[in-house]
Amino acid sequence: MENHEPTLHLISFDICPYAERSRIVLEEKELPYKLTMIDLSNKPDWFLDISPRGKVPVLLVDDKAIFESMVINEFLDEAFEGASLLSDDVVDRAIARSWIVYANDVLLTAYSRVWYSKKDDTEKLERGKKDVVTALTAIEKHLASREEGPYFLADTFGLVDAVYAPVITRLKASRKVFGDFDKGFELWEKYAKLVLGEDSVQAAQAEDLTQKFVTYLEK
Ligand SMILES: N[C@@H](CCC(=O)N[C@@H](CS)C(=O)NCC(=O)O)C(=O)O
């Protein structure tokens, strides 16, 4: 990409939270990009050719494919000017990455257990709900003790917020289907409201996300 502005093409699936993260970063950096939604139940051959894991998101930079949402997001932040979404401080950058792993491995994993539990598997569902509450308890503790805010780690929106945002954009749909077992975390709710108001977060959401996600969850 030396000496020229590359074209950016994001391959996505409309309700995928990982792809939504990368779209938030593209919007946050105000980068022009082409967006293609594919049907994951019928993956096109051209997609399988560029996605070794068969997963979205994939970002085509000119004709080169980058995959894994967090790799895409760090690339976008590093390669382009505009708002910087990771701290200049090496320790703070590591802390952001730590909370990103927490979002992936703990919060999103716990919600996924709830969202994708089979209707008759109440044991899995209840375990998932309990794990969500445990994850939110740790997040609430972090939000209460952080040095800077009102965002997850700083006074400006960052890569860590782009990772928590897609969970937040799915909460309305999730609560319609599974109830509000995850309510009552005051600082998390306040943070969620702030993030939902971000232009980039709104622009990155698929049209009718709540309805589409409810339909998906009810299936
Ligand atoms: N670790 C990946 C996860 C991406 C992912 O799981 N994408 C899902 C959709 S939300 C997918 O493409 N699934 C298709 C499949 O596994 O066949 C990332 O962060 O990009």
The ligand as an SDF file (V2000), in Angstrom:
LIG
                    3D

 20 19  0  0  0  0  0  0  0  0999 V2000
  -12.3440  -14.7170   15.6010 N   0  0  0  0  0  0  0  0  0  0  0  0
  -13.1130  -14.2970   14.4580 C   0  0  0  0  0  0  0  0  0  0  0  0
  -14.5340  -14.7710   14.6510 C   0  0  0  0  0  0  0  0  0  0  0  0
  -15.4020  -14.4930   13.4280 C   0  0  0  0  0  0  0  0  0  0  0  0
  -16.6780  -15.3300   13.4240 C   0  0  0  0  0  0  0  0  0  0  0  0
  -16.8720  -16.2100   14.2630 O   0  0  0  0  0  0  0  0  0  0  0  0
  -17.5630  -15.0720   12.4140 N   0  0  0  0  0  0  0  0  0  0  0  0
  -18.7340  -15.8870   12.2770 C   0  0  0  0  0  0  0  0  0  0  0  0
  -19.9910  -15.0350   12.0800 C   0  0  0  0  0  0  0  0  0  0  0  0
  -20.3530  -14.0160   13.4450 S   0  0  0  0  0  0  0  0  0  0  0  0
  -18.6100  -16.7030   10.9970 C   0  0  0  0  0  0  0  0  0  0  0  0
  -18.1550  -16.2250    9.9740 O   0  0  0  0  0  0  0  0  0  0  0  0
  -19.0760  -17.9660   11.0300 N   0  0  0  0  0  0  0  0  0  0  0  0
  -19.1410  -18.8060    9.8770 C   0  0  0  0  0  0  0  0  0  0  0  0
  -18.6470  -20.1890   10.1220 C   0  0  0  0  0  0  0  0  0  0  0  0
  -18.0460  -20.4230   11.2030 O   0  0  0  0  0  0  0  0  0  0  0  0
  -18.8470  -21.0170    9.2470 O   0  0  0  0  0  0  0  0  0  0  0  0
  -13.0100  -12.7750   14.3040 C   0  0  0  0  0  0  0  0  0  0  0  0
  -12.8250  -12.0930   15.3340 O   0  0  0  0  0  0  0  0  0  0  0  0
  -13.0680  -12.2640   13.1670 O   0  0  0  0  0  0  0  0  0  0  0  0
  1  2  1  0
  2  3  1  0
  2 18  1  0
  3  4  1  0
  4  5  1  0
  5  6  2  0
  5  7  1  0
  7  8  1  0
  8  9  1  0
  8 11  1  0
  9 10  1  0
 11 12  2  0
 11 13  1  0
 13 14  1  0
 14 15  1  0
 15 16  2  0
 15 17  1  0
 18 19  2  0
 18 20  1  0
M  END
$$$$
